[in-house]
Amino acid sequence: MGNTASDYGPNGTITEMRPSELRFTQDSVSCNFQDGHSMDETLRMVLNGSIPISRIPPLVVMNFEGSWYVVRGNRRLYLYQLLERNGKLQFVKVIQQNFDNNVFKKQFTSKNNGRSIRLRGDRKMKRRLNEIIGDNSGLCVVM
C-alpha cells in the first residue's frame, strides 16, 4: 500500500488534511498497490477494519501554485476521496514537503490540474469500488 513516511526523508511537516483539498499529480494509476492488493480489496479491508487507516502510510504532498498535490500516494488519495464523499472519513495524515521542482516534474502527468485520475488495468474497478462503498454504508471508518 505504498511506502513508509521515512522513505521520503526527514523533511516535511506531518499534519491532517481533507482528501478533497488534495490534487493528483498523475494522469492515471494502476488498480493494484505495490503490495499486490487491488484497490477494491484494500477498500474492503479498510471498511471492515482489518486495515486501520492509521496503519496506512501518510500521503506526501507539495504546494504548487496554491494547491496541494500528492507526489506519493495517488492511489491512496483516490480511495480516501471516495471514503470522504461517502462520509467514511474526514481527514488523512499527510507529510507536507517543501516544493521540489525535480520531484514534482517527475510525478506530474495530470492533464486536468490534478482534479481527477484514471484507473488503469481493470475497466470495472471504478464501478466495483462504488458498489463496495454503497454496500458498506452502515460501517464507519475511525481515524
C-alpha positions as CSV (number, residue, x, y, z in Angstrom):
1,M,0.0,0.0,0.0
2,G,2.8,2.3,-0.5
3,N,6.0,3.3,1.2
4,T,6.5,4.5,4.7
5,A,6.9,8.1,5.6
6,S,10.6,7.5,6.4
7,D,11.2,6.6,2.8
8,Y,10.9,10.3,1.9
9,G,13.4,11.6,4.4
10,P,13.0,13.8,7.5
11,N,11.9,16.9,5.6
12,G,8.3,17.9,5.9
13,T,5.6,18.5,8.4
14,I,3.1,15.8,9.4
15,T,-0.5,17.1,9.5
16,E,-4.0,16.2,8.6
17,M,-5.9,17.4,5.5
18,R,-9.2,16.6,3.9
19,P,-8.8,14.4,0.8
20,S,-11.0,16.8,-1.1
21,E,-8.3,19.5,-0.6
22,L,-5.7,17.5,-2.3
23,R,-5.0,17.0,-6.0
24,F,-3.5,14.2,-8.0
25,T,-0.1,14.6,-9.8
26,Q,-0.6,11.6,-12.0
27,D,-2.9,11.2,-15.0
28,S,-3.6,7.6,-14.2
29,V,-2.7,4.8,-11.7
30,S,-2.7,1.1,-11.7
31,C,-5.6,-0.6,-9.9
32,N,-3.1,-2.6,-7.8
33,F,-0.9,-1.4,-4.9
34,Q,2.8,-2.3,-4.7
35,D,2.0,-4.9,-2.1
36,G,-0.2,-6.8,-4.6
37,H,-3.6,-5.9,-3.1
38,S,-6.1,-4.4,-5.6
39,M,-7.9,-1.2,-4.8
40,D,-11.2,-3.0,-4.2
41,E,-9.6,-5.5,-1.8
42,T,-7.9,-2.6,0.1
43,L,-11.2,-0.7,0.3
44,R,-13.0,-3.7,1.7
45,M,-10.2,-4.2,4.3
46,V,-10.4,-0.5,5.3
47,L,-14.2,-0.7,5.6
48,N,-14.2,-3.9,7.7
49,G,-11.4,-2.6,9.9
50,S,-8.8,-5.2,9.1
51,I,-6.5,-2.4,7.9
52,P,-6.8,0.7,10.2
53,I,-6.3,4.0,8.4
54,S,-3.7,4.8,11.0
55,R,-1.5,1.9,9.6
56,I,-1.6,3.3,6.0
57,P,1.4,5.5,5.3
58,P,0.7,9.2,5.0
59,L,0.4,10.9,1.7
60,V,3.3,13.1,0.7
61,V,2.2,16.4,-0.6
62,M,3.7,19.6,-2.1
63,N,2.2,23.0,-2.6
64,F,2.3,24.2,-6.2
65,E,0.6,27.5,-7.2
66,G,-1.6,27.5,-4.2
67,S,-2.9,23.9,-4.4
68,W,-1.7,20.8,-2.5
69,Y,-0.6,18.0,-4.8
70,V,0.1,14.4,-3.8
71,V,3.5,13.3,-5.0
72,R,3.4,10.0,-3.3
73,G,0.1,8.2,-2.8
74,N,-2.2,8.9,-5.7
75,R,-4.0,5.5,-5.4
76,R,-4.5,6.1,-1.7
77,L,-5.8,9.6,-2.4
78,Y,-8.4,8.1,-4.8
79,L,-9.7,5.7,-2.1
80,Y,-9.6,8.5,0.5
81,Q,-11.6,10.8,-1.7
82,L,-14.2,8.0,-2.2
83,L,-14.4,7.4,1.5
84,E,-14.7,11.1,2.2
85,R,-17.5,11.6,-0.3
86,N,-19.4,8.8,1.3
87,G,-19.0,10.1,4.9
88,K,-16.5,7.4,6.0
89,L,-13.6,9.8,6.9
90,Q,-12.9,13.5,7.1
91,F,-9.1,13.8,7.3
92,V,-6.0,11.9,6.4
93,K,-2.4,12.2,7.5
94,V,-0.1,13.9,5.1
95,I,3.6,14.9,5.0
96,Q,3.8,18.4,3.7
97,Q,7.2,18.8,2.0
98,N,8.8,21.9,0.6
99,F,8.3,22.2,-3.2
100,D,11.0,20.4,-5.1
101,N,10.7,21.1,-8.9
102,N,12.6,17.9,-9.8
103,V,10.3,15.6,-7.8
104,F,7.2,17.5,-8.9
105,K,8.1,17.5,-12.6
106,K,8.9,13.7,-12.5
107,Q,5.5,12.9,-10.9
108,F,3.2,15.4,-12.7
109,T,1.4,13.9,-15.6
110,S,-2.1,15.2,-14.9
111,K,-4.0,16.7,-17.8
112,N,-6.6,18.5,-15.7
113,N,-4.5,20.1,-12.9
114,G,-5.0,17.1,-10.6
115,R,-8.8,17.2,-10.3
116,S,-9.3,13.6,-11.3
117,I,-7.3,10.5,-12.2
118,R,-7.9,7.5,-14.4
119,L,-7.7,3.9,-13.1
120,R,-5.7,1.6,-15.4
121,G,-5.8,-2.2,-15.7
122,D,-9.4,-3.0,-14.8
123,R,-12.2,-1.3,-16.6
124,K,-14.7,-2.3,-14.0
125,M,-12.7,-1.2,-10.9
126,K,-14.4,2.2,-10.5
127,R,-17.9,0.5,-10.6
128,R,-16.8,-2.1,-8.1
129,L,-15.4,0.5,-5.7
130,N,-18.6,2.4,-5.8
131,E,-20.6,-0.8,-5.2
132,I,-18.4,-1.7,-2.2
133,I,-18.8,1.7,-0.6
134,G,-22.5,1.6,-1.2
135,D,-22.8,-1.9,0.3
136,N,-21.0,-0.8,3.4
137,S,-23.0,2.4,4.1
138,G,-23.5,1.3,7.7
139,L,-19.9,0.8,8.5
140,C,-17.9,3.6,10.0
141,V,-14.2,4.3,9.5
142,V,-12.5,5.7,12.5
143,M,-9.2,7.6,12.1
